C-alpha cells in the first residue's frame, strides 16, 4: 500500500520528447530523495530528456549553474525569488545579491534564463512590495542586457506584473511560469508574445480557470513544467513531484486543447527551444 511520501510510479512514456521547463532538483527533501542522475534517468525513460533547473536564491542559483555545467541535459535559470527580495532589502543586502546573480548570468553560457523573478502578493504584504518591484525591475533589465529569457513568478499579482512589463518593456523571450491566471489574462500575455508554462495544476479539480486559460493559449505559446518537487499532478497530489511525471500533465493538457498527444509534444519541444534561446543536450 502506498503512503503520501511514496514516489508515484513511472507513467507511460510520451510519443515524442518534451522538456520540463521549470524544476527545482535541489529542493527534493522527500524520504526517497532522487539524485540528479536518478532524476534524469527516470525522466529520460518517459521521453523527458531535458530540464530547466531554476535557482531561487543565491545558494540555489549557484547550485543551478554547477549542475547545468555538469549535465548536458540541464540548463539553468538564476534569480532571487520575489519573496527573497523583502528579506534581503531589510538586511541591506538586495543590491549585492542582485550583483551576484548578474555575475552568474555573465559567467556561464549554461545560464539560459533570469528567473524566477516577479511579484508574489500571496506571501508578501504591502510592506514588502516595494522591494519586490525593485528586484523585479532589476531582473528584467538584467535579462534584456544579457539576452536571456525572463522567467516570471506571478502569484495574486497579475495586473501589476503586466503593468511593470509594459512600463519597462519585456525581454524578447518571456515565460510565465506555472501559469495561474484566467482566460483573459492568458490572452493578454499571448498578445505580448509571452510563453505560458502549465504545471500539474491543470489536473487539479479546483483549477477550471487554469484549464480555461490553457484552452485559449495558441499551440505555439504552450510550455509544460513540473515546478518539482511541488504541484504533483492528479492522481498523485501530496506525493513528491519530479520531471518523470511530465507525461501525466501533458496528457491532461492534450485533452483540454483537443489536440493529438504527439502534436502537443512536438509543439512543446519546439517552443522550449524557442523560449530558452535554442536547443541543448
C-alpha positions in Angstrom: 0.0 0.0 0.0 1.3 3.4 -0.9 1.7 6.3 1.5 1.8 10.1 0.9 5.6 10.1 0.9 5.9 7.3 -1.7 7.0 8.3 -5.2 4.4 7.9 -7.9 5.1 5.2 -10.5 6.6 5.9 -13.9 3.8 6.9 -16.3 3.6 5.6 -19.9 6.3 7.3 -22.0 5.4 10.2 -24.3 5.5 9.5 -28.0 7.9 12.5 -28.6 10.4 14.2 -26.3 9.3 17.1 -24.1 11.2 19.5 -21.9 10.5 20.1 -18.2 10.6 23.9 -18.4 10.8 24.6 -14.6 12.2 22.3 -12.0 13.9 22.6 -8.6 16.1 19.5 -8.3 17.8 20.9 -5.2 14.6 21.1 -3.2 13.8 17.4 -3.0 13.6 16.7 0.7 11.4 13.6 0.4 12.0 10.4 2.2 13.1 8.8 -1.2 15.3 11.6 -2.5 16.4 11.4 -6.1 19.9 12.2 -7.1 20.3 14.3 -10.2 21.4 11.2 -12.2 18.3 9.3 -10.9 16.1 12.2 -11.8 17.5 12.5 -15.3 17.3 8.7 -15.8 13.7 8.4 -14.8 12.7 11.5 -16.8 14.6 10.2 -19.9 12.9 6.9 -19.6 9.5 8.5 -20.3 10.8 10.9 -23.0 11.5 13.9 -20.9 15.2 14.2 -21.7 15.8 17.9 -20.9 15.2 20.1 -17.8 15.4 23.8 -16.9 16.8 24.0 -13.4 15.7 27.1 -11.5 17.7 28.7 -8.6 15.6 30.9 -6.4 18.2 32.4 -4.0 22.0 32.8 -4.1 22.9 29.2 -2.9 20.2 27.8 -5.3 21.4 29.9 -8.2 25.0 28.8 -7.7 23.9 25.2 -7.5 21.8 25.5 -10.7 24.8 26.7 -12.6 27.0 23.9 -11.3 24.5 21.2 -12.1 23.9 22.6 -15.6 27.6 22.7 -16.3 27.9 19.1 -15.2 24.9 17.7 -17.2 24.2 18.4 -20.9 20.5 17.7 -20.3 20.2 20.7 -18.0 20.3 24.4 -18.4 19.9 26.9 -15.6 17.8 29.9 -14.6 19.1 32.1 -11.8 17.3 34.8 -9.8 16.1 36.0 -6.4 12.6 34.8 -5.8 10.2 37.6 -5.2 9.8 36.5 -1.6 13.6 36.8 -1.1 13.6 40.4 -2.0 12.0 42.0 1.1 14.2 39.9 3.4 17.4 40.9 1.6 16.3 44.6 1.4 15.6 44.6 5.1 19.1 43.4 5.7 20.6 45.9 3.3 21.8 43.1 1.0 19.5 43.3 -2.0 21.8 45.3 -4.3 24.8 43.0 -3.5 22.7 39.9 -4.1 21.4 41.2 -7.4 25.0 41.8 -8.4 25.9 38.3 -7.6 23.0 36.9 -9.7 24.2 39.0 -12.6 27.8 37.7 -12.2 26.4 34.1 -12.6 24.4 35.2 -15.7 27.6 36.5 -17.3 29.9 33.8 -16.2 28.3 30.7 -17.7 26.7 30.0 -21.1 24.7 27.3 -19.3 22.5 30.1 -17.8 19.7 30.5 -20.3 17.3 32.4 -18.1 16.9 35.1 -15.5 14.2 33.8 -13.2 12.2 33.0 -11.4 11.5 36.6 -10.6 8.3 38.7 -10.5 5.7 39.5 -7.8 4.1 37.5 -5.1 1.3 39.1 -3.2 0.2 35.9 -1.5 3.1 35.6 0.9 4.4 39.2 1.0 2.2 42.0 2.3 2.2 45.7 1.4 5.3 46.4 3.5 7.4 44.1 1.2 6.0 45.1 -2.2 8.4 48.0 -2.9 11.4 45.6 -2.6 9.7 43.1 -4.8 9.1 45.7 -7.5 12.7 46.9 -7.3 14.0 43.4 -7.6 11.7 42.5 -10.5 12.8 45.6 -12.4 16.4 44.8 -11.9 15.9 41.2 -13.1 14.1 42.5 -16.2 16.9 44.8 -17.0 19.4 42.0 -16.5 17.6 39.7 -18.9 17.5 42.3 -21.6 21.1 43.4 -21.1 22.4 39.8 -21.5 19.8 38.5 -23.9 18.4 35.9 -21.5 14.9 34.5 -21.1 12.9 36.1 -18.4 11.0 33.5 -16.2 8.2 35.2 -14.2 6.7 34.1 -10.9 3.2 35.7 -10.6 1.1 34.9 -7.6 -2.0 37.1 -7.0 -0.3 39.9 -8.9 -1.5 39.6 -12.5 -2.2 43.3 -13.2 0.9 44.6 -11.5 3.2 42.1 -13.4 1.8 43.3 -16.7 2.0 46.9 -15.6 5.7 46.7 -14.8 6.5 44.8 -18.0 4.5 47.3 -20.1 6.3 50.2 -18.4 9.9 49.0 -18.8 9.5 46.6 -21.8 9.6 42.9 -21.6 12.6 40.9 -22.9 12.4 39.3 -26.3 11.8 35.9 -24.6 9.4 35.9 -21.6 7.9 32.9 -19.9 5.0 32.9 -17.4 6.0 30.2 -15.0 3.3 28.0 -13.5 0.5 30.0 -15.2 -2.2 30.6 -12.7 -4.4 33.2 -14.4 -7.8 33.0 -16.1 -8.5 33.1 -19.8 -8.5 36.9 -20.2 -5.1 37.1 -18.5 -3.8 34.3 -20.8 -4.9 36.3 -23.8 -3.2 39.4 -22.5 0.1 37.5 -22.1 -0.2 35.9 -25.5 -0.8 39.4 -27.1 2.5 40.4 -25.6 4.3 37.4 -27.1 4.9 35.5 -23.9 5.0 31.8 -23.5 2.7 30.3 -20.9 4.1 27.3 -18.9 1.5 25.0 -17.4 2.2 22.7 -14.4 0.3 19.9 -12.6 -2.3 22.4 -11.5 -4.1 21.9 -14.8 -5.1 18.4 -13.4 -6.5 19.8 -10.1 -10.2 19.5 -9.7 -10.5 23.1 -8.4 -8.4 24.6 -11.3 -11.0 25.1 -14.0 -9.9 28.7 -14.6 -6.4 27.5 -15.4 -7.8 24.9 -17.9 -9.9 27.7 -19.4 -6.7 29.7 -19.8 -4.9 26.7 -21.4 -7.8 26.2 -23.8 -7.3 29.7 -25.3 -3.5 29.5 -25.4 -2.2 29.1 -29.0 -0.2 25.9 -29.5 2.9 27.8 -30.3 2.8 29.6 -26.9 2.4 26.5 -24.7 5.1 25.1 -22.4 4.9 22.4 -19.7 6.7 22.2 -16.3 6.7 20.3 -13.0 7.8 23.0 -10.6 9.1 19.8 -8.8 9.1 18.8 -6.1 5.8 20.9 -5.9 2.5 20.7 -7.7 2.4 17.0 -8.3 -0.4 16.2 -10.8 -3.5 14.3 -10.0 -3.9 11.5 -9.0 -0.7 11.8 -7.1 -1.2 15.1 -5.2 0.5 15.1 -1.8 3.3 12.9 -3.1 6.7 14.1 -4.4 6.8 15.6 -7.9 9.7 15.0 -10.3 10.3 15.5 -14.0 9.3 12.0 -14.9 5.7 12.9 -14.1 5.5 15.5 -17.0 3.7 12.9 -19.2 0.8 12.9 -16.8 0.4 16.7 -17.2 0.9 16.6 -20.9 -1.8 14.1 -21.4 -4.2 16.2 -19.4 -3.2 19.3 -21.5 -3.8 17.4 -24.8 -7.4 16.7 -23.7 -8.0 20.4 -22.7 -6.5 21.6 -26.0 -8.3 18.9 -28.0 -5.1 18.0 -29.9 -3.3 14.8 -30.6 -0.7 13.9 -27.9 2.1 13.7 -30.5 1.2 17.1 -31.9 1.3 18.7 -28.5 4.7 17.0 -27.6 6.2 18.3 -30.8 4.9 21.8 -30.2 6.2 21.9 -26.6 9.6 20.7 -27.6 9.8 23.3 -30.4 8.5 26.1 -28.1 11.0 25.2 -25.4 13.9 25.7 -27.8 12.5 29.0 -28.9 11.7 30.2 -25.4 15.1 29.4 -24.0 17.4 30.5 -26.8 17.9 27.4 -28.8 18.3 23.6 -28.2 20.6 22.0 -25.7 21.5 18.5 -24.6 
